[in-house]
Amino acid sequence: MTEDAIFKEQWKLLKKEMAMGDAHLQQKLEQFISRQYGRVVLAHYIKALSVLELSRHFYLRFRRRSRSVTEPILYWTVLAETTIHMTLEGVKDTHPFISFPARAGATSQLDMLKDCYLLYLRDREYPCWPRASRRRCTIRNKWNNPELEASYFPRLCRNSTDRHYANMMHILLEEILHALITLRQLRNHGRSLLEFRRRQHPHSSPGGVPPPSLRPQPPS
């Protein structure tokens, strides 16, 4: 099956699932990529900063346990915080319809920090909570609850041992990364579908959004 045949089938399935016509679906995809994507990423970056604050507190509490593995935690925490703050600073005064990319730098730094917590657990010979464990599911569900209280995780971590704290940090960073990577994949796939649609109908742009050649492309 050719690439265009795959896109054609995916477009057909997406129309069916969304119960939309071609023009309405194209409009929705254009609006997500050029207007909504950045706002969603922004919300996840703000949540990431709250987890990075917890990471600082982890370092301050447990740095004497094993400096060889706690120092990298501080390093990647500071680096990720700086990258996210610089990104937010760069977009805070821009027009709200300008897209806001999930930059690979922050994502890779959060991934390195996640690995640092795994190394901490191994260094201390603590078990990493199994993926299907009840505790891991509880943390994930709580984190993804739209009605999450801002004080919930700070309060929970304040009363936790380093073993529980490190496991929670590993899970929270994993959730943030999953959300950011999924968003990027959705954006990239949406762009591919729109390119296919424009090749089939080169003069269609129902959402009033300029074609890619007429507007600046954000870095991926």
Stockholm file with secondary structure:
# STOCKHOLM 1.0

chainA/1-220         MTEDAIFKEQWKLLKKEMAMGDAHLQQKLEQFISRQYGRVVLAHYIKALSVLELSRHFYLRFRRRSRSVTEPILYWTVLAETTIHMTLEGVKDTHPFISFPARAGATSQLDMLKDCYLLYLRDREYPCWPRASRRRCTIRNKWNNPELEASYFPRLCRNSTDRHYANMMHILLEEILHALITLRQLRNHGRSLLEFRRRQHPHSSPGGVPPPSLRPQPPS
#=GR chainA/1-220 SS CCHHHHHHHHHHHHHHHHTCCHHHHHHHHHHIIIIIHHHHHHHHHHHHHHHHHHHHHHHHHHTTTCHHHHHHHHHHHHHHHHHHHHHHHHHTTSCTTSCCCCCHHHHHHHHHHHHHHHHHHHHTTCCCCCTTCHHHHHHHHHHTCTTCCTTHHHHHHHTCCHHHHHHHHHHHHHHHHHHHHHHHHHHHHHHHHHHHHHHHSTTCCTTCCCCGGGSCCCCC
#=GC SS_cons         CCHHHHHHHHHHHHHHHHTCCHHHHHHHHHHIIIIIHHHHHHHHHHHHHHHHHHHHHHHHHHTTTCHHHHHHHHHHHHHHHHHHHHHHHHHTTSCTTSCCCCCHHHHHHHHHHHHHHHHHHHHTTCCCCCTTCHHHHHHHHHHTCTTCCTTHHHHHHHTCCHHHHHHHHHHHHHHHHHHHHHHHHHHHHHHHHHHHHHHHSTTCCTTCCCCGGGSCCCCC
//
